Amino acid sequence: MPKTEISFGNSDKIYHLFAYFLLTITWLISFYKKEKLKYIVLFACIIYGIIIEVLQESLTLYRTGDYKDVLANVLGSVIAFIVFVQIFKKFNVN
């Protein structure tokens, strides 16, 4: 029977998504009383994720930037934003 290898090469994308979900949701909860800041928090977390990947590519010899990591970071932040907005809308927290 031939051996079939299973590759988990992109499994770190789940970690990226989860880390940026936690980063974004934490900041959103921290500033939940400031309605206008929620968009700034989302934007800042997305920009932060992009900058980190660019710096990994340009300033280190042992790390590489990856557009898939950026996509996972953005997706984690966007999911956190959606969850936050839906929870606070449901409970009408101001």
BADREN-197780 format. One record per atom (N, C-alpha, C, O, CB): atom name; residue in one letter; x, y, z. Coordinates in steps of 0.1 Angstrom, whole numbers, plus 2048, in hexadecimal, padded with zeros to 3 digits. Last residue first. Glycine has a CB too. Example, Ala and Ser with C-alpha at 12.3 -4.5 7.8 and 13.67 -1.06 7.14 Angstrom:
BEGIN
+------+-----+-----+-----+-----+
: atom : res :  c1 :  c2 :  c3 :
+------+-----+-----+-----+-----+
:    N :   s : 880 : 7EA : 847 :
:   CA :   s : 889 : 7F5 : 847 :
:    C :   s : 881 : 800 : 84F :
:    O :   s : 886 : 80B : 850 :
:   CB :   s : 88D : 7FA : 839 :
:    N :   a : 884 : 7C7 : 84E :
:   CA :   a : 87B : 7D3 : 84E :
:    C :   a : 884 : 7DF : 84E :
:    O :   a : 88E : 7DF : 855 :
:   CB :   a : 871 : 7D3 : 85A :
+------+-----+-----+-----+-----+
***
This chain:
BEGIN
+------+-----+-----+-----+-----+
: atom : res :  c1 :  c2 :  c3 :
+------+-----+-----+-----+-----+
:    N :   n : 70D : 9F5 : 8FD :
:   CA :   n : 712 : A02 : 8F9 :
:    C :   n : 71B : A08 : 904 :
:    O :   n : 721 : A13 : 903 :
:   CB :   n : 707 : A0D : 8F6 :
:    N :   v : 6FF : 9D8 : 8F0 :
:   CA :   v : 708 : 9DE : 8F9 :
:    C :   v : 70E : 9EB : 8F4 :
:    O :   v : 713 : 9EC : 8E9 :
:   CB :   v : 714 : 9D4 : 8FD :
:    N :   n : 6EC : 9C7 : 8E4 :
:   CA :   n : 6EA : 9D5 : 8E4 :
:    C :   n : 6F2 : 9DC : 8EF :
:    O :   n : 6ED : 9E4 : 8F7 :
:   CB :   n : 6DB : 9D9 : 8E6 :
:    N :   f : 6EF : 9AD : 8E0 :
:   CA :   f : 6ED : 9B1 : 8EE :
:    C :   f : 6EB : 9BF : 8F0 :
:    O :   f : 6EA : 9C4 : 8FB :
:   CB :   f : 6F8 : 9AC : 8F6 :
:    N :   k : 6F2 : 9AD : 8C4 :
:   CA :   k : 6E8 : 9A5 : 8CA :
:    C :   k : 6E5 : 9A9 : 8D8 :
:    O :   k : 6D9 : 9A9 : 8DD :
:   CB :   k : 6ED : 996 : 8CA :
:    N :   k : 707 : 9BF : 8C0 :
:   CA :   k : 6FA : 9C2 : 8BB :
:    C :   k : 6EF : 9BA : 8C2 :
:    O :   k : 6E4 : 9C0 : 8C5 :
:   CB :   k : 6FA : 9C0 : 8AC :
:    N :   f : 71C : 9B1 : 8CC :
:   CA :   f : 718 : 9BD : 8D2 :
:    C :   f : 70A : 9C2 : 8CD :
:    O :   f : 703 : 9CA : 8D4 :
:   CB :   f : 722 : 9C8 : 8D0 :
:    N :   i : 71C : 99B : 8BB :
:   CA :   i : 71A : 999 : 8C9 :
:    C :   i : 715 : 9A6 : 8CF :
:    O :   i : 70B : 9A6 : 8D7 :
:   CB :   i : 727 : 994 : 8D0 :
:    N :   q : 722 : 9A7 : 8A2 :
:   CA :   q : 716 : 99F : 8A4 :
:    C :   q : 712 : 99D : 8B3 :
:    O :   q : 707 : 99E : 8B6 :
:   CB :   q : 717 : 992 : 89D :
:    N :   v : 73B : 9B3 : 8A7 :
:   CA :   v : 72F : 9BB : 8A3 :
:    C :   v : 722 : 9B4 : 8A6 :
:    O :   v : 719 : 9BA : 8AB :
:   CB :   v : 730 : 9C0 : 894 :
:    N :   f : 74B : 99C : 8AD :
:   CA :   f : 749 : 9A7 : 8B6 :
:    C :   f : 73D : 9AF : 8B3 :
:    O :   f : 735 : 9B2 : 8BC :
:   CB :   f : 756 : 9B0 : 8B6 :
:    N :   v : 749 : 98E : 895 :
:   CA :   v : 744 : 988 : 8A1 :
:    C :   v : 742 : 993 : 8AB :
:    O :   v : 737 : 993 : 8B2 :
:   CB :   v : 74F : 97E : 8A7 :
:    N :   i : 755 : 9A0 : 883 :
:   CA :   i : 748 : 99C : 881 :
:    C :   i : 742 : 996 : 88E :
:    O :   i : 736 : 99A : 892 :
:   CB :   i : 747 : 992 : 876 :
:    N :   f : 76F : 9A2 : 88F :
:   CA :   f : 767 : 9AE : 88D :
:    C :   f : 758 : 9AA : 88C :
:    O :   f : 750 : 9B0 : 892 :
:   CB :   f : 76C : 9B6 : 881 :
:    N :   a : 778 : 987 : 88C :
:   CA :   a : 776 : 98D : 899 :
:    C :   a : 76D : 999 : 899 :
:    O :   a : 765 : 99B : 8A2 :
:   CB :   a : 784 : 991 : 89F :
:    N :   i : 778 : 986 : 870 :
:   CA :   i : 76F : 97D : 877 :
:    C :   i : 76D : 983 : 885 :
:    O :   i : 762 : 983 : 88A :
:   CB :   i : 775 : 96F : 878 :
:    N :   v : 78D : 999 : 86B :
:   CA :   v : 77F : 99B : 866 :
:    C :   v : 775 : 992 : 86D :
:    O :   v : 76A : 997 : 871 :
:   CB :   v : 77F : 998 : 857 :
:    N :   s : 7A3 : 98C : 877 :
:   CA :   s : 79E : 999 : 87C :
:    C :   s : 790 : 99C : 878 :
:    O :   s : 788 : 9A1 : 87F :
:   CB :   s : 7A8 : 9A4 : 877 :
:    N :   g : 7A4 : 974 : 868 :
:   CA :   g : 7A3 : 974 : 876 :
:    C :   g : 79D : 981 : 87C :
:    O :   g : 795 : 981 : 885 :
:   CB :   g : 7B0 : 970 : 87D :
:    N :   l : 7A9 : 980 : 84E :
:   CA :   l : 79D : 978 : 851 :
:    C :   l : 79A : 977 : 860 :
:    O :   l : 78F : 978 : 864 :
:   CB :   l : 79E : 96A : 84B :
:    N :   v : 7C3 : 98B : 853 :
:   CA :   v : 7B7 : 993 : 84F :
:    C :   v : 7AA : 98C : 852 :
:    O :   v : 7A1 : 992 : 858 :
:   CB :   v : 7B8 : 998 : 840 :
:    N :   n : 7D1 : 973 : 857 :
:   CA :   n : 7D1 : 97E : 861 :
:    C :   n : 7C5 : 987 : 85F :
:    O :   n : 7BD : 98A : 868 :
:   CB :   n : 7DE : 987 : 861 :
:    N :   a : 7CE : 966 : 83F :
:   CA :   a : 7C9 : 960 : 84B :
:    C :   a : 7C8 : 96A : 857 :
:    O :   a : 7BE : 96A : 85E :
:   CB :   a : 7D3 : 955 : 850 :
:    N :   l : 7DB : 978 : 82E :
:   CA :   l : 7CD : 975 : 82C :
:    C :   l : 7C7 : 96F : 839 :
:    O :   l : 7BB : 972 : 83C :
:   CB :   l : 7CB : 96C : 820 :
:    N :   v : 7F5 : 977 : 838 :
:   CA :   v : 7EE : 984 : 839 :
:    C :   v : 7DF : 981 : 837 :
:    O :   v : 7D7 : 987 : 83E :
:   CB :   v : 7F3 : 98D : 82D :
:    N :   d : 7FB : 95D : 832 :
:   CA :   d : 7FA : 961 : 840 :
:    C :   d : 7F3 : 96E : 842 :
:    O :   d : 7EB : 970 : 84B :
:   CB :   d : 809 : 962 : 846 :
:    N :   k : 7FB : 95F : 817 :
:   CA :   k : 7F1 : 956 : 81D :
:    C :   k : 7EF : 959 : 82C :
:    O :   k : 7E5 : 959 : 832 :
:   CB :   k : 7F4 : 947 : 81B :
:    N :   y : 811 : 96E : 812 :
:   CA :   y : 804 : 974 : 810 :
:    C :   y : 7F9 : 96C : 816 :
:    O :   y : 7EF : 971 : 819 :
:   CB :   y : 802 : 976 : 801 :
:    N :   d : 82C : 96E : 828 :
:   CA :   d : 823 : 965 : 820 :
:    C :   d : 816 : 96C : 81F :
:    O :   d : 810 : 970 : 828 :
:   CB :   d : 822 : 957 : 827 :
:    N :   g : 84F : 972 : 82E :
:   CA :   g : 841 : 978 : 82E :
:    C :   g : 839 : 96F : 825 :
:    O :   g : 83E : 969 : 81B :
:   CB :   g : 841 : 986 : 829 :
:    N :   t : 865 : 95E : 841 :
:   CA :   t : 860 : 963 : 834 :
:    C :   t : 852 : 968 : 835 :
:    O :   t : 84A : 963 : 83D :
:   CB :   t : 860 : 958 : 829 :
:    N :   r : 883 : 95D : 854 :
:   CA :   r : 874 : 95D : 853 :
:    C :   r : 870 : 962 : 845 :
:    O :   r : 878 : 969 : 83F :
:   CB :   r : 86E : 966 : 85E :
:    N :   y : 89E : 960 : 855 :
:   CA :   y : 899 : 952 : 858 :
:    C :   y : 889 : 952 : 858 :
:    O :   y : 884 : 947 : 85A :
:   CB :   y : 89D : 94F : 866 :
:    N :   l : 8A5 : 979 : 850 :
:   CA :   l : 8AB : 96F : 847 :
:    C :   l : 8A5 : 961 : 849 :
:    O :   l : 8A6 : 958 : 841 :
:   CB :   l : 8BA : 96E : 849 :
:    N :   t : 891 : 997 : 852 :
:   CA :   t : 897 : 98A : 857 :
:    C :   t : 89C : 981 : 84C :
:    O :   t : 898 : 982 : 841 :
:   CB :   t : 88C : 983 : 860 :
:    N :   l : 886 : 9AC : 844 :
:   CA :   l : 890 : 9AF : 84F :
:    C :   l : 897 : 9A2 : 855 :
:    O :   l : 8A0 : 9A3 : 85C :
:   CB :   l : 88A : 9B6 : 859 :
:    N :   s : 873 : 9A5 : 830 :
:   CA :   s : 87E : 9AE : 82D :
:    C :   s : 889 : 9AF : 838 :
:    O :   s : 894 : 9B3 : 834 :
:   CB :   s : 878 : 9BB : 82B :
:    N :   e : 861 : 992 : 83B :
:   CA :   e : 868 : 990 : 82E :
:    C :   e : 874 : 998 : 82C :
:    O :   e : 87E : 994 : 827 :
:   CB :   e : 85E : 992 : 823 :
:    N :   q : 85A : 99E : 853 :
:   CA :   q : 860 : 990 : 853 :
:    C :   q : 867 : 98E : 846 :
:    O :   q : 872 : 988 : 846 :
:   CB :   q : 855 : 986 : 855 :
:    N :   l : 84E : 9B5 : 849 :
:   CA :   l : 85B : 9B6 : 850 :
:    C :   l : 861 : 9A8 : 851 :
:    O :   l : 86E : 9A8 : 851 :
:   CB :   l : 858 : 9BB : 85E :
:    N :   v : 837 : 9AB : 83D :
:   CA :   v : 841 : 9B2 : 835 :
:    C :   v : 84E : 9B2 : 83C :
:    O :   v : 859 : 9B0 : 836 :
:   CB :   v : 83C : 9C0 : 831 :
:    N :   e : 82A : 9A0 : 854 :
:   CA :   e : 82E : 997 : 849 :
:    C :   e : 839 : 99E : 840 :
:    O :   e : 842 : 997 : 83B :
:   CB :   e : 822 : 993 : 840 :
:    N :   i : 826 : 9B8 : 862 :
:   CA :   i : 82E : 9AD : 868 :
:    C :   i : 833 : 9A3 : 85D :
:    O :   i : 83E : 99F : 85D :
:   CB :   i : 826 : 9A5 : 872 :
:    N :   i : 815 : 9C6 : 851 :
:   CA :   i : 822 : 9CB : 854 :
:    C :   i : 82B : 9C0 : 85A :
:    O :   i : 837 : 9BF : 856 :
:   CB :   i : 821 : 9D7 : 85E :
:    N :   i : 7FE : 9B6 : 852 :
:   CA :   i : 805 : 9B8 : 845 :
:    C :   i : 813 : 9BC : 848 :
:    O :   i : 81C : 9B7 : 842 :
:   CB :   i : 7FE : 9C2 : 83D :
:    N :   g : 7F6 : 9B8 : 86D :
:   CA :   g : 7F9 : 9AB : 867 :
:    C :   g : 801 : 9AC : 85A :
:    O :   g : 80A : 9A4 : 857 :
:   CB :   g : 7EC : 9A3 : 865 :
:    N :   y : 7F2 : 9D4 : 86E :
:   CA :   y : 7FC : 9CE : 877 :
:    C :   y : 800 : 9C0 : 871 :
:    O :   y : 80C : 9BD : 870 :
:   CB :   y : 7F7 : 9CC : 885 :
:    N :   i : 7DB : 9D6 : 85E :
:   CA :   i : 7E8 : 9DD : 85A :
:    C :   i : 7F4 : 9D7 : 862 :
:    O :   i : 7FE : 9D4 : 85C :
:   CB :   i : 7E7 : 9EC : 85C :
:    N :   i : 7C9 : 9C8 : 86E :
:   CA :   i : 7CC : 9C4 : 860 :
:    C :   i : 7D9 : 9C9 : 85C :
:    O :   i : 7E1 : 9C2 : 856 :
:   CB :   i : 7C1 : 9C8 : 857 :
:    N :   c : 7C8 : 9D8 : 885 :
:   CA :   c : 7CC : 9CA : 886 :
:    C :   c : 7D0 : 9C4 : 878 :
:    O :   c : 7D9 : 9BD : 877 :
:   CB :   c : 7C1 : 9C2 : 88C :
:    N :   a : 7BF : 9F1 : 87B :
:   CA :   a : 7CC : 9F0 : 881 :
:    C :   a : 7D1 : 9E1 : 882 :
:    O :   a : 7DD : 9DF : 87F :
:   CB :   a : 7CC : 9F6 : 88F :
:    N :   f : 7A5 : 9EA : 872 :
:   CA :   f : 7AF : 9EF : 868 :
:    C :   f : 7BD : 9ED : 86E :
:    O :   f : 7C6 : 9E9 : 867 :
:   CB :   f : 7AC : 9FD : 865 :
:    N :   l : 799 : 9E4 : 88B :
:   CA :   l : 79A : 9DA : 880 :
:    C :   l : 7A5 : 9DE : 876 :
:    O :   l : 7AD : 9D5 : 872 :
:   CB :   l : 78C : 9D9 : 879 :
:    N :   v : 79C : 9FC : 898 :
:   CA :   v : 7A2 : 9F0 : 89E :
:    C :   v : 7A4 : 9E6 : 893 :
:    O :   v : 7AE : 9DF : 891 :
:   CB :   v : 79A : 9EB : 8AA :
:    N :   i : 78D : A0D : 888 :
:   CA :   i : 79B : A0F : 889 :
:    C :   i : 7A2 : A03 : 88F :
:    O :   i : 7AD : A00 : 88A :
:   CB :   i : 79E : A1C : 893 :
:    N :   y : 774 : A02 : 88D :
:   CA :   y : 779 : A01 : 880 :
:    C :   y : 788 : A04 : 880 :
:    O :   y : 790 : 9FE : 877 :
:   CB :   y : 772 : A0B : 877 :
:    N :   k : 771 : A08 : 8A8 :
:   CA :   k : 771 : 9FA : 8A4 :
:    C :   k : 776 : 9F8 : 896 :
:    O :   k : 77D : 9EE : 893 :
:   CB :   k : 763 : 9F4 : 8A5 :
:    N :   l : 770 : A22 : 8AF :
:   CA :   l : 77D : A1C : 8AF :
:    C :   l : 77D : A0E : 8A9 :
:    O :   l : 787 : A08 : 8A6 :
:   CB :   l : 782 : A1C : 8BD :
:    N :   k : 755 : A2B : 8B0 :
:   CA :   k : 75D : A2E : 8A4 :
:    C :   k : 76A : A27 : 8A3 :
:    O :   k : 770 : A25 : 899 :
:   CB :   k : 75F : A3D : 8A3 :
:    N :   e : 74D : A22 : 8CA :
:   CA :   e : 747 : A1C : 8BE :
:    C :   e : 750 : A1E : 8B1 :
:    O :   e : 752 : A15 : 8A9 :
:   CB :   e : 739 : A22 : 8BB :
:    N :   k : 759 : A1A : 8E6 :
:   CA :   k : 75D : A24 : 8DC :
:    C :   k : 759 : A1F : 8CE :
:    O :   k : 761 : A18 : 8C8 :
:   CB :   k : 76C : A28 : 8DD :
:    N :   k : 755 : A05 : 8F5 :
:   CA :   k : 74C : A10 : 8F8 :
:    C :   k : 74F : A1B : 8EE :
:    O :   k : 747 : A25 : 8ED :
:   CB :   k : 74E : A16 : 906 :
:    N :   y : 768 : 9F2 : 8EE :
:   CA :   y : 75A : 9F0 : 8EA :
:    C :   y : 751 : 9FC : 8EC :
:    O :   y : 747 : 9FD : 8E5 :
:   CB :   y : 755 : 9E4 : 8F2 :
:    N :   f : 784 : 9EF : 8F0 :
:   CA :   f : 77E : 9FC : 8EC :
:    C :   f : 76F : 9FB : 8E8 :
:    O :   f : 76B : A03 : 8E0 :
:   CB :   f : 786 : A01 : 8E0 :
:    N :   s : 788 : 9D4 : 8F7 :
:   CA :   s : 78E : 9DF : 8FF :
:    C :   s : 788 : 9EC : 8FC :
:    O :   s : 787 : 9F5 : 905 :
:   CB :   s : 79D : 9DF : 8FC :
:    N :   i : 77B : 9C7 : 8E2 :
:   CA :   i : 775 : 9C6 : 8F0 :
:    C :   i : 77B : 9D1 : 8F9 :
:    O :   i : 773 : 9D8 : 900 :
:   CB :   i : 777 : 9B9 : 8F6 :
:    N :   l : 78E : 9CC : 8CF :
:   CA :   l : 781 : 9D1 : 8CD :
:    C :   l : 779 : 9D1 : 8DA :
:    O :   l : 772 : 9DA : 8DD :
:   CB :   l : 779 : 9C8 : 8C3 :
:    N :   w : 7A5 : 9BF : 8D9 :
:   CA :   w : 7A5 : 9CE : 8D7 :
:    C :   w : 797 : 9D3 : 8D6 :
:    O :   w : 794 : 9DE : 8DB :
:   CB :   w : 7AD : 9D2 : 8CB :
:    N :   t : 79B : 9A4 : 8D8 :
:   CA :   t : 7A0 : 9AA : 8E4 :
:    C :   t : 7A0 : 9BA : 8E4 :
:    O :   t : 79B : 9C0 : 8ED :
:   CB :   t : 7AE : 9A5 : 8E8 :
:    N :   i : 796 : 9A1 : 8BD :
:   CA :   i : 78B : 9A0 : 8C6 :
:    C :   i : 78F : 9A6 : 8D4 :
:    O :   i : 786 : 9AD : 8DA :
:   CB :   i : 786 : 992 : 8C8 :
:    N :   t : 7B1 : 9A3 : 8B2 :
:   CA :   t : 7A6 : 9AC : 8AF :
:    C :   t : 79B : 9AC : 8B9 :
:    O :   t : 796 : 9B7 : 8BD :
:   CB :   t : 7A1 : 9A9 : 8A1 :
:    N :   l : 7BE : 98D : 8BF :
:   CA :   l : 7C4 : 99B : 8BF :
:    C :   l : 7B8 : 9A5 : 8BD :
:    O :   l : 7B7 : 9AE : 8C4 :
:   CB :   l : 7CF : 99C : 8B5 :
:    N :   l : 7AE : 977 : 8B7 :
:   CA :   l : 7AF : 97B : 8C6 :
:    C :   l : 7B5 : 989 : 8C7 :
:    O :   l : 7B0 : 991 : 8CF :
:   CB :   l : 7B9 : 971 : 8CC :
:    N :   f : 7B1 : 978 : 89B :
:   CA :   f : 7A4 : 978 : 8A1 :
:    C :   f : 7A5 : 97D : 8B0 :
:    O :   f : 79E : 986 : 8B4 :
:   CB :   f : 79D : 96B : 8A1 :
:    N :   y : 7CC : 974 : 89A :
:   CA :   y : 7C7 : 981 : 896 :
:    C :   y : 7B8 : 983 : 89A :
:    O :   y : 7B3 : 98E : 89C :
:   CB :   y : 7C8 : 984 : 887 :
:    N :   a : 7CE : 95A : 8A3 :
:   CA :   a : 7D5 : 964 : 8AA :
:    C :   a : 7CF : 972 : 8A7 :
:    O :   a : 7CE : 97A : 8B0 :
:   CB :   a : 7E4 : 964 : 8A6 :
:    N :   f : 7BE : 94C : 890 :
:   CA :   f : 7BA : 94C : 89E :
:    C :   f : 7C1 : 958 : 8A6 :
:    O :   f : 7BA : 95E : 8AE :
:   CB :   f : 7BD : 93F : 8A5 :
:    N :   l : 7CD : 950 : 878 :
:   CA :   l : 7BF : 954 : 879 :
:    C :   l : 7BB : 956 : 888 :
:    O :   l : 7B5 : 960 : 88C :
:   CB :   l : 7B6 : 94A : 872 :
:    N :   h : 7E5 : 944 : 880 :
:   CA :   h : 7E4 : 952 : 87C :
:    C :   h : 7D6 : 958 : 87E :
:    O :   h : 7D4 : 962 : 884 :
:   CB :   h : 7E9 : 954 : 86E :
:    N :   y : 7DC : 92A : 884 :
:   CA :   y : 7E2 : 931 : 88F :
:    C :   y : 7E2 : 940 : 88C :
:    O :   y : 7DF : 948 : 895 :
:   CB :   y : 7F0 : 92C : 891 :
:    N :   i : 7D4 : 924 : 86A :
:   CA :   i : 7CA : 924 : 874 :
:    C :   i : 7CF : 92B : 880 :
:    O :   i : 7C8 : 933 : 887 :
:   CB :   i : 7C7 : 915 : 878 :
:    N :   k : 7ED : 925 : 85D :
:   CA :   k : 7E3 : 92F : 85A :
:    C :   k : 7D8 : 930 : 864 :
:    O :   k : 7D2 : 93A : 867 :
:   CB :   k : 7DE : 92D : 84C :
:    N :   d : 7FB : 90E : 864 :
:   CA :   d : 7FE : 91A : 86C :
:    C :   d : 7F4 : 926 : 868 :
:    O :   d : 7F3 : 930 : 870 :
:   CB :   d : 80C : 91F : 869 :
:    N :   s : 7F3 : 8FC : 851 :
:   CA :   s : 7EC : 8FC : 85E :
:    C :   s : 7EF : 908 : 866 :
:    O :   s : 7E7 : 90B : 86F :
:   CB :   s : 7EF : 8EF : 865 :
:    N :   n : 7FF : 8F8 : 839 :
:   CA :   n : 7F8 : 905 : 83B :
:    C :   n : 7F1 : 905 : 848 :
:    O :   n : 7E8 : 90E : 84A :
:   CB :   n : 7EF : 908 : 830 :
:    N :   g : 80A : 8DF : 83A :
:   CA :   g : 812 : 8EA : 837 :
:    C :   g : 80C : 8F8 : 83A :
:    O :   g : 813 : 901 : 83D :
:   CB :   g : 817 : 8EA : 829 :
:    N :   f : 804 : 8C5 : 840 :
:   CA :   f : 7FD : 8CF : 848 :
:    C :   f : 805 : 8DC : 846 :
:    O :   f : 807 : 8E4 : 850 :
:   CB :   f : 7FD : 8CB : 857 :
:    N :   s : 7FE : 8A9 : 82B :
:   CA :   s : 806 : 8B5 : 82E :
:    C :   s : 7FD : 8BF : 836 :
:    O :   s : 7F2 : 8C2 : 832 :
:   CB :   s : 80A : 8BC : 820 :
:    N :   i : 802 : 887 : 82D :
:   CA :   i : 7F8 : 892 : 82F :
:    C :   i : 800 : 89F : 832 :
:    O :   i : 808 : 89E : 83C :
:   CB :   i : 7ED : 88F : 83A :
:    N :   e : 80C : 86F : 817 :
:   CA :   e : 80F : 879 : 820 :
:    C :   e : 805 : 884 : 821 :
:    O :   e : 800 : 888 : 816 :
:   CB :   e : 81D : 87F : 81D :
:    N :   t : 806 : 84D : 813 :
:   CA :   t : 801 : 85A : 810 :
:    C :   t : 805 : 864 : 81A :
:    O :   t : 801 : 862 : 826 :
:   CB :   t : 7F2 : 85A : 80E :
:    N :   k : 817 : 831 : 807 :
:   CA :   k : 816 : 83B : 812 :
:    C :   k : 810 : 848 : 80D :
:    O :   k : 815 : 84D : 803 :
:   CB :   k : 823 : 83D : 819 :
:    N :   p : 807 : 816 : 7F7 :
:   CA :   p : 80F : 822 : 7F6 :
:    C :   p : 80C : 82B : 802 :
:    O :   p : 801 : 82C : 807 :
:   CB :   p : 80D : 829 : 7E9 :
:    N :   m : 808 : 7F4 : 800 :
:   CA :   m : 800 : 800 : 800 :
:    C :   m : 809 : 80C : 800 :
:    O :   m : 812 : 80D : 808 :
:   CB :   m : 7F6 : 800 : 80C :
+------+-----+-----+-----+-----+
***
